[in-house]
Amino acid sequence: MTDRIAIGRDGEDEAGRFLKRNGYKILERNYRCRHGEIDIVAMDGDVIAFIEVKTRGSDRFGPPEGSVDERKQRHITRASMNYMAEKGLVDRQARFDVVSVEVTGTGLCASIIKDAFEAVE
């Protein structure tokens, strides 16, 4: 397994722990459909949160959340619509969050941007 894949997996694991500590209920990880993938689907109170996890080993390419561009947002939006239809949740309130995980000298540090972007068609 490459370092990049291992760092990404570790970042998603840390994001899951971080979200649970902050009161989220994880519904699904790595949801895949023909439109793309959603890293984590969780409930934050009554709101369904579709969460993109971005992990970085350095800030050389900017902050992790900076890589969630419009193309990625469009894929996440379409996948979230598929998820909600598949699970019969189309009447529920939803939002898109980004969890940023940075590798530091002492481990992993996660932070969240709630409502990071609006649905993109």
Residue, then its C-alpha position, 0 to 999 in steps of 0.5 A: m500500500t502506498d504512503r498516500i493511500a495509508i495516509g488517506r485511510d488513517g485520515e478517514d479513521e481519524a475523521g470518524r473518531f473526530l465526528k463521533r467525539n463531536g456528536y455525529k452518528i456515522l451512518e455509512r463510510n465510503y458510500r459509492c454509486r455511479h456518480g462518485e463516492i462520499d467519504i462519510v455520511a452521518m447524522d448531526g442532530d436531525v441533519i444528514a451531513f455528507i462529509e468529504v475528508k481531506t488529509r494532508g501530510s504537509d501544507r505544500f499544496g495548500p490546506p486540505e479543504g482547498s482541494v474540494d473544487e467545483r468538480k468534486q462538489r458536483h460529484i458529491t452533490r450527485a452522489s448525495m442525491n442518489y444516497m437520499a433517494e436510495k434510502g428514502l430520505v429525500d425529505r430530510q435536511a442535508r448539508f455538505d461538510v469537509v473534515s480536514v485532517e493534517v498530519t503533524g509531528t505528534g499525530l493527526c489533527a482534525s477540524i471541520i468546516k460545516d456547510a462547506f459548500e452548497a449543492v452544485e448541479 
